[in-house]
Amino acid sequence: MFDFVTYLGCPPQAIGLIVATALLLCVSAMVSGAEAAYFSLSPANLRDIKQRGTLSADGVIKLLKDPDTLLATILVVNNLVNICIVVLSSKAIDLMLRFERFEFLFTGVFVTFLLLLFGEILPKIFAQGSNVRVALTLSQPLLLLRWVFYPMSYVLIRTSSLIGEKASHYSDISIEELADAVDMTTASSSEEQKMLSGIVTFANREVDDIMRPRLDIKAVEYDMSFGEVKRIIIESGYSRLPVYDDDLDHIKGTLFVKDLLQYINMPDDFDWRRLVREPYFVPTHKKINSMLEDFQNDKVHMAIVVDEYGATQGLVSLEDILEEVVGEITDESDTEETFYRRLNENTYLFDGKTHIVDMLRVLELDDELFEDVRGRAETIAGLMLEINRDLLKKGDEVSAHGIRMVVHSVEGHRIEKIKVIVERGDE
């Protein structure tokens, strides 16, 4: 054959070793396929298996009640069988071939190829495609193997638990590392990817990051007539409205629209103030995961956000918090709202309250483009004020990184619309 190997024939002892190796390879394929099949069963698959009511189905359910022992059994059996395969196949090769050199290399490559192809890859590919059938077929053999190898499996489980407990003291994963891990995952859709990212950053965000700012709060004044209150409710479309006295820094409570329904036909002098409920206040830097827990415990859906001086900064609702994870929530009463309009190839008209990141995504630019100049600004209007360091009036403009922003319209001291011109696309 080759100059470094001589064929010695196939003696009866070698034939026996080959047969034993083939049988052990079948066992290796069986447990490898079982691992892929059992741990890929979906809840729907398990419901289907439970409904069968057969002995094999009962075996599957029994095995999955203790997945740690099942996995330990599979690992123990697989490793023992693979060791036996290596030993027996090496002995069979020694009986059939005489090597002048490279014996270890030839044997290692050949046996590894057999184990990987027939003992791991092919069985797992087949089992994942027919996981229910494979799980049912192998349930009884696996129950037998679990009983036989239980002592070794128990030792393996206990050892791994002790190591895991010690390792857990040192496994401190940062939010940034977790976010990087999410970015590397392959979700089936962009919506799922956004949801995963929202879950990761959820505990790290504060109320003032998601609140509706003070200028956008729709509220009713304590001295208003019942007719005026009904008009504001109809115009706003909200189910809950803050009630203030003089200005928004003096919140008296919250008015629930459902509380007014039975009095809807009452005259304008109806005393609607007795229906006002106690307000719920939260500080600006409260974490939204803690805020969600408070909402659940206190059965509250809306809170007034105040600063350290008690001045009203904004409003946050349960819907605002949930949108951080699941994305924008709309219902049949919502109207589609566009926060920008494209005027020409390089010019856009944005709402002043548009978030900086939303603008950059529309312009197809890097989310971090303005990090060096934005300070604590979240909106385009805030960004312009950060750069200019002074109040702006209609026609004023600022530029940064090839983006020119011009104040298009102003209401009081509030910037309503901003014209954004992309001067250079290479920055």
For each residue, the residues with C-beta under 8 A, 3 or more apart:
1: 5 6 7
2: 5
3: 100
4: 99 100 101 102
5: 1 2 97 98 99 100 106
6: 1 97 98 100
7: 1 96 97
8: 11 95 96 97 98
9: 96
10: 14 15 96
11: 8 14 15 95 96
12: 15 16
13: 16 17 95
14: 10 11 17 18 92 95 96
15: 10 11 12 18 19
16: 12 13 19 20
17: 13 14 20 21 88 89 91 92 95
18: 14 15 21 22 92
19: 15 16 22 23
20: 16 17 23 24 88
21: 17 18 24 25 85 88 89 92
22: 18 19 25 26
23: 19 20 26 27
24: 20 21 27 28 81 84 85 88
25: 21 22 28 29 85 114 115 118 119
26: 22 23 29 30
27: 23 24 30 31 77 81
28: 24 25 31 32 78 81 82 85 115 118 119 120
29: 25 26 32 33 118 119 122 123
30: 26 27 33 34 123 138 141
31: 27 28 34 35 74 77 78 81 142 145
32: 28 29 35 36 78 119 120 123 124 127
33: 29 30 36 37 123 124 126 127 134 138
34: 30 31 37 38 74 127 134 135 138 142
35: 31 32 38 39 71 74 78 124 127
36: 32 33 39 40 123 124 127 128 131 134
37: 33 34 40 41 127 128 130 131 132 134 135 138
38: 34 35 41 60 63 64 67 70 131 135
39: 35 36 67 71
40: 36 37 127 128 131
41: 37 38 45 46 49 60 64 131 132 135
42: 45 46
43: 46 47
44: 47 48
45: 41 42 48 49 131 132
46: 41 42 43 49 50 61 64
47: 43 44 50 51
48: 44 45 51 52 132
49: 41 45 46 52 57 60 61 132 135 136
50: 46 47 53 57 61
51: 47 48
52: 48 49 56 57 136
53: 50 57 58
54: 57 58 136
55: 58 59 140
56: 52 59 60 136 137 139 140
57: 49 50 52 53 54 60 61 136 139
58: 53 54 55 61 62 139
59: 55 56 62 63 139 140 142 143
60: 38 41 49 56 57 63 64 135 136 139
61: 46 49 50 57 58 64 65
62: 58 59 65 139 143
63: 38 59 60 66 70 139 142 143 146
64: 38 41 46 60 61 67 70
65: 61 62
66: 63 69 70
67: 38 39 64 70 71
68: 71 72 157
69: 66 72 73 146 150 153 154 157
70: 38 63 64 66 67 73 74 142 146
71: 35 39 67 68 74 75
72: 68 69 75 76 152 153 154 156 157
73: 69 70 76 77 142 145 146 149 150 153
74: 31 34 35 70 71 77 78 142
75: 71 72 78 79 156
76: 72 73 79 80 149 152 153 156
77: 27 31 73 74 80 81 145 149
78: 28 31 32 35 74 75 81 82
79: 75 76 82 83
80: 76 77 83 84
81: 24 27 28 31 77 78 84 85
82: 28 78 79 85 86 115 119
83: 79 80 86 87
84: 24 80 81 87 88
85: 21 24 25 28 81 82 88 89 111 114 115 119
86: 82 83 89 90 111 115
87: 83 84 90 91
88: 17 20 21 24 84 85 91 92
89: 17 21 85 86 92 93 107 110 111 114
90: 86 87 93 94 107 111
91: 17 87 88 94 95
92: 14 17 18 21 88 89 95 96
93: 89 90 96 97 106 107 110
94: 90 91 97
95: 8 11 13 14 17 91 92
96: 7 8 9 10 11 14 92 93
97: 5 6 7 8 93 94
98: 5 6 8
99: 4 5 102 103 106
100: 3 4 5 6
101: 4
102: 4 99 105 106
103: 99 106 107
104: 107 108
105: 102 108 109
106: 5 93 99 102 103 109 110
107: 89 90 93 103 104 110 111
108: 104 105 111 112
109: 105 106 112 113
110: 89 93 106 107 113 114
111: 85 86 89 90 107 108 114 115
112: 108 109 115 116
113: 109 110 116 117
114: 25 85 89 110 111 117 118 119
115: 25 28 82 85 86 111 112 118 119 120
116: 112 113 119 120 121
117: 113 114 120 121 122
118: 25 28 29 114 115 122 123
119: 25 28 29 32 82 85 114 115 116 123
120: 28 32 115 116 117 123 124
121: 116 117 124 125
122: 29 117 118 125 126
123: 29 30 32 33 36 118 119 120 126 127
124: 32 33 35 36 120 121 127 128
125: 121 122 128 129
126: 33 122 123 129 130 134
127: 32 33 34 35 36 37 40 123 124 130 131 134
128: 36 37 40 124 125 131
129: 125 126
130: 37 126 127 133 134
131: 36 37 38 40 41 45 127 128 134 135
132: 37 41 45 48 49 135 136
133: 130 136 137
134: 33 34 36 37 126 127 130 131 137 138
135: 34 37 38 41 49 60 131 132 138 139
136: 49 52 54 56 57 60 132 133 139
137: 56 133 134
138: 30 33 34 37 134 135 141 142
139: 56 57 58 59 60 62 63 135 136 142 143
140: 55 56 59 143 144
141: 30 138 144 145
142: 31 34 59 63 70 73 74 138 139 145 146
143: 59 62 63 139 140 146 147
144: 140 141 147 148
145: 31 73 77 141 142 148 149
146: 63 69 70 73 142 143 149 150 153
147: 143 144 150
148: 144 145
149: 73 76 77 145 146 152 153
150: 69 73 146 147 153 154
151: 154 155
152: 72 76 149 155 156
153: 69 72 73 76 146 149 150 156 157
154: 69 72 150 151 157 158
155: 151 152 158 159
156: 72 75 76 152 153 159 160
157: 68 69 72 153 154 160 161
158: 154 155 161 162
159: 155 156 162 163
160: 156 157 163 164
161: 157 158 164 165
162: 158 159 165 166
163: 159 160 166 167
164: 160 161 167 168
165: 161 162 168 169
166: 162 163 169 170
167: 163 164 170 171
168: 164 165 171
169: 165 166
170: 166 167
171: 167 168
172:
173: 177 178
174: 177 178
175: 178 179 200 201 203 204
176: 179 180
177: 173 174 180 181
178: 173 174 175 181 182 200
179: 175 176 182 183 197 200 201
180: 176 177 183 184
181: 177 178 184 185
182: 178 179 185 193 196 197 200
183: 179 180 197
184: 180 181
185: 181 182 193 196
186:
187: 190 192 193 196
188: 192
189: 192 193
190: 187 193 194
191: 194 195 327
192: 187 188 189 195 196
193: 182 185 187 189 190 196 197
194: 190 191 197 198 327
195: 191 192 198 199 325 326 327
196: 182 185 187 192 193 199 200
197: 179 182 183 193 194 200 201
198: 194 195 201 202 324 325 326 327
199: 195 196 202 325
200: 175 178 179 182 196 197
201: 175 179 197 198 204 205 324
202: 198 199 205 288 289 324 325
203: 175 287 288 289
204: 175 201 287
205: 201 202 209 210 287 288 324
206: 209 284 285 286 287 288
207: 210 211 282 283 284 285 286 287 288 291 303 305 316
208: 211 284 285 305 313 314
209: 205 206 288 378
210: 205 207 288 316 320 321 323 324
211: 207 208 284 305 313 314 315 316 320
212: 216 217 314 315 316 317 320
213: 216 217 313 314 353
214: 217 248 312 313 314
215: 414
216: 212 213 314 353
217: 212 213 214 242 248 312 314 315
218: 232 235 236 238 241
219: 241 242 243 244 248
220: 224 228 229 232 233 241 242 243 244 255
221: 224 243 244 245
222: 243 244 245 252 273
223: 245
224: 220 221 228 229 232
225: 228 229 268 269
226: 229 230 263 266 267 268 269 270 272
227: 230 231 268
228: 220 224 225 231 232
229: 220 224 225 226 232 233 255 260 272
230: 226 227 233 234 260 264
231: 227 228 234 235
232: 218 220 224 228 229 235 236 241
233: 220 229 230 236 238 241 257 260
234: 230 231 237
235: 218 231 232
236: 218 232 233 241
237: 234 333
238: 218 233 241 257
239: 256 257 258
240: 254 255 256 257 301 302 317
241: 218 219 220 232 233 236 238 254 255 257
242: 217 219 220 248 251 253 254 255 279 302 304 315
243: 219 220 221 222 251 252 253 254 255 273 276
244: 219 220 221 222 247 248 249 250 251 252
245: 221 222 223 250 252
246: 250
247: 244 250
248: 214 217 219 242 244 251 312
249: 244 310 311 312
250: 244 245 246 247
251: 242 243 244 248 279 281 304 312
252: 222 243 244 245 276 279
253: 242 243 276 277 278 279
254: 240 241 242 243 276 277 278 279 280 302
255: 220 229 240 241 242 243 259 260 272 275 276 277
256: 239 240 259 260 275 277
257: 233 238 239 240 241 260 261
258: 239 261
259: 255 256 275 277
260: 229 230 233 255 256 257 263 264 272 275
261: 257 258 264
262:
263: 226 260 266 270 272 275
264: 230 260 261
265:
266: 226 263 270
267: 226 270
268: 225 226 227
269: 225 226
270: 226 263 266 267
271: 274
272: 226 229 255 260 263 275 276
273: 222 243 276
274: 271
275: 255 256 259 260 263 272
276: 243 252 253 254 255 272 273
277: 253 254 255 256 259
278: 253 254
279: 242 251 252 253 254 304
280: 254 298 300 302 303 304
281: 251 303 304 305 306
282: 207 286 291 294 303 304 305 306 316
283: 207 286 305 306 307 308
284: 206 207 208 211 305 306 307 313 314
285: 206 207 208
286: 206 207 282 283 290 291
287: 203 204 205 206 207 290 291
288: 202 203 205 206 207 209 210 291 292 321 324
289: 202 203 292 293
290: 286 287 293 294
291: 207 282 286 287 288 294 295 303 316 321
292: 288 289 295 296 318 321
293: 289 290 296 297
294: 282 290 291 297 298 300
295: 291 292 298 299 300 301 303 318 321
296: 292 293 299
297: 293 294
298: 280 294 295
299: 295 296
300: 280 294 295 303 318
301: 240 295 317 318 319
302: 240 242 254 280 315 316 317 318
303: 207 280 281 282 291 295 300 315 316 317
304: 242 251 279 280 281 282 312 315
305: 207 208 211 281 282 283 284 312 313 314 315 316
306: 281 282 283 284 309 310 311 312 313
307: 283 284 310 311 313
308: 283
309: 306
310: 249 306 307
311: 249 306 307
312: 214 217 248 249 251 304 305 306
313: 208 211 213 214 284 305 306 307
314: 208 211 212 213 214 216 217 284 305
315: 211 212 217 242 302 303 304 305
316: 207 210 211 212 282 291 302 303 305 320 321
317: 212 240 301 302 303 320 321
318: 292 295 300 301 302 321 322
319: 301 322 323 329
320: 210 211 212 316 317 323 324
321: 210 288 291 292 295 316 317 318 324
322: 318 319 325 326 329
323: 210 319 320 326 327 328 329
324: 198 201 202 205 210 288 320 321
325: 195 198 199 202 322
326: 195 198 322 323 329
327: 191 194 195 198 323
328: 323
329: 319 322 323 326
330: 334
331: 334
332:
333: 237
334: 330 331
335:
336:
337:
338: 341
339: 350 351 353 354 358
340: 348 349 350 351 354 359 362
341: 338 348 349
342: 347 348
343: 347 348 349 419
344: 347
345:
346: 421 422 423
347: 342 343 344 419 420 421 422
348: 340 341 342 343 359 362 363 419 420 421
349: 340 341 343 408 417 418 419 420
350: 339 340 354 359 362 380 417 418 419 420
351: 339 340 354 380 416 417 418
352: 379 380 381 414 415 416 417 418
353: 213 216 339 379 380 381
354: 339 340 350 351 358 359 379 380 418
355: 358 359 378 379 380
356: 359 360 370 374 377 378 379 380 382 383
357: 360 361 367
358: 339 354 355 361 362
359: 340 348 350 354 355 356 362 363 380 420
360: 356 357 363 365 366 367 369 370
361: 357 358 364 365 367
362: 340 348 350 358 359
363: 348 359 360 403 420 422
364: 361
365: 360 361 369 403
366: 360 369
367: 357 360 361
368: 371
369: 360 365 366 401 403 427
370: 356 360 373 374 383 400 401
371: 368 374
372:
373: 370 383 386 387 400 401
374: 356 370 371 377 382 383 386
375: 386
376: 382 386
377: 356 374 382 383 385 386
378: 209 355 356 382
379: 352 353 354 355 356 382 383
380: 350 351 352 353 354 355 356 359 383 384 405 418 420
381: 352 353 384 385 414 415 418
382: 356 374 376 377 378 379 385 386
383: 356 370 373 374 377 379 380 386 387 400 405
384: 380 381 387 388 392 398 405 407 415 418
385: 377 381 382 388 389 390 391 392
386: 373 374 375 376 377 382 383 389
387: 373 383 384 398 400
388: 384 385 392 396 398
389: 385 386
390: 385
391: 385 413
392: 384 385 388 396 398 407 410 415
393: 396 407 410
394: 407 408 409 410
395: 406 407
396: 388 392 393 406 407
397: 404 405 406 407
398: 384 387 388 392 404 405
399: 402 403 404 405 423
400: 370 373 383 387 403
401: 369 370 373 427
402: 399 422 423 424 425 426 427
403: 363 365 369 399 400 420 421 422 423
404: 397 398 399 420 421 423
405: 380 383 384 397 398 399 418 419 420 421
406: 395 396 397 418 419 420 421
407: 384 392 393 394 395 396 397 410 415 417 418 419
408: 349 394 416 417 418 419
409: 394 415 416 417
410: 392 393 394 407 413 414 415 416
411: 414 416
412:
413: 391 410
414: 215 352 381 410 411
415: 352 381 384 392 407 409 410 418
416: 351 352 408 409 410 411
417: 349 350 351 352 407 408 409
418: 349 350 351 352 354 380 381 384 405 406 407 408 415
419: 343 347 348 349 350 405 406 407 408
420: 347 348 349 350 359 363 380 403 404 405 406
421: 346 347 348 403 404 405 406
422: 346 347 363 402 403 425
423: 346 399 402 403 404
424: 402 427
425: 402 422
426: 402
427: 369 401 402 424
